[in-house]
Amino acid sequence: MTSRVVFDKNIDAFDEAQHDDKCPQKEMVHIRIQQRNGRKTLTTVQGLSDEYDLKKIIKVCKRHFACNGTVVDHAEWGEVIQFQGDQRANIQRFLLGVKLARAEQIKVHGF
């Protein structure tokens, strides 16, 4: 007697293993640095889940990193957080520390 196994092609077997119920973040978070004029730079954070209140994230980050920040509506990327200065390492540590994203979901771009 042989048993027949039917696989559903629409189900990703590894999706359950990658999903965390406490973390609503499903897409990649991109942290980029942009050169302004002279030595001045901007750090942008793109791809955070819509379930997060970006204003509260900015408020906490501004206090901890001693920098200014704002939410900008980008035509291609949607809502993007901008911080003054090179805050890439600080933002990455913050997102991992408060569990807003997992390590494999964060991509840091820059020089």
C-alpha positions as CSV (number, residue, x, y, z in Angstrom):
1,M,0.0,0.0,0.0
2,T,1.4,3.4,-1.0
3,S,0.4,6.6,0.5
4,R,0.1,9.6,-1.7
5,V,1.2,13.1,-0.4
6,V,-0.3,16.1,-2.1
7,F,1.5,19.4,-1.8
8,D,-0.3,22.7,-2.1
9,K,1.9,25.0,-4.2
10,N,0.3,28.1,-2.7
11,I,1.5,27.4,0.8
12,D,5.0,28.4,1.9
13,A,6.1,25.8,4.5
14,F,8.7,28.1,5.9
15,D,6.4,31.1,6.3
16,E,5.1,29.9,9.7
17,A,8.7,29.5,10.9
18,Q,9.6,33.0,9.9
19,H,6.5,34.6,11.3
20,D,6.5,36.0,14.8
21,D,3.1,36.9,16.4
22,K,4.6,39.6,18.5
23,C,6.3,41.4,15.5
24,P,3.9,42.6,12.9
25,Q,6.8,43.6,10.6
26,K,6.6,41.4,7.5
27,E,8.7,43.3,4.9
28,M,12.3,44.4,4.8
29,V,13.3,47.6,6.6
30,H,15.8,49.7,4.7
31,I,18.1,52.1,6.6
32,R,19.9,54.5,4.2
33,I,22.2,57.4,4.5
34,Q,22.0,60.4,2.2
35,Q,24.6,63.1,1.7
36,R,23.3,66.7,2.0
37,N,25.7,69.5,1.6
38,G,29.2,69.4,3.0
39,R,29.5,67.0,5.9
40,K,25.8,66.9,6.7
41,T,23.9,63.7,6.2
42,L,20.3,62.3,6.6
43,T,19.4,58.8,7.7
44,T,16.2,57.4,6.3
45,V,14.2,54.4,7.5
46,Q,11.8,52.9,5.0
47,G,9.6,49.9,5.1
48,L,8.3,49.9,8.7
49,S,4.8,48.3,9.2
50,D,1.7,50.5,9.0
51,E,0.7,49.1,12.4
52,Y,3.5,51.2,14.1
53,D,3.0,54.8,15.1
54,L,5.9,56.5,13.4
55,K,5.6,59.7,15.4
56,K,6.1,57.8,18.7
57,I,9.2,56.0,17.2
58,I,10.6,59.4,16.2
59,K,9.9,60.9,19.6
60,V,11.8,58.1,21.4
61,C,14.7,58.1,18.9
62,K,15.1,61.9,19.0
63,R,15.5,61.7,22.8
64,H,17.9,58.8,22.8
65,F,20.1,59.8,19.9
66,A,20.1,63.6,20.4
67,C,19.0,64.3,16.8
68,N,16.1,65.7,15.0
69,G,13.6,63.6,13.0
70,T,10.5,63.8,10.9
71,V,8.1,61.7,8.8
72,V,8.3,62.4,5.0
73,D,5.8,61.1,2.5
74,H,7.9,59.7,-0.4
75,A,6.3,59.1,-3.8
76,E,7.9,55.7,-4.3
77,W,8.5,54.4,-0.8
78,G,5.5,55.8,1.1
79,E,6.0,57.1,4.6
80,V,9.8,57.4,5.4
81,I,11.4,58.5,8.7
82,Q,14.3,60.9,8.3
83,F,16.9,61.6,11.1
84,Q,19.6,64.2,11.1
85,G,23.2,62.8,10.9
86,D,24.5,59.3,10.5
87,Q,22.2,57.3,12.8
88,R,22.3,53.9,11.0
89,A,23.9,51.9,13.8
90,N,21.7,53.6,16.4
91,I,18.5,52.9,14.5
92,Q,19.4,49.3,13.8
93,R,20.1,48.7,17.5
94,F,16.9,50.4,18.5
95,L,14.7,48.4,16.1
96,L,16.3,45.1,17.3
97,G,16.2,46.2,21.0
98,V,12.5,47.0,21.1
99,K,11.7,44.1,18.7
100,L,10.1,46.2,16.0
101,A,12.0,44.1,13.4
102,R,14.1,40.9,13.3
103,A,17.8,41.0,12.3
104,E,17.1,39.3,8.9
105,Q,14.5,42.0,8.1
106,I,16.9,45.0,8.5
107,K,19.1,46.0,5.5
108,V,21.6,48.9,6.2
109,H,22.7,50.7,3.1
110,G,25.4,53.4,2.8
111,F,29.0,54.2,2.1
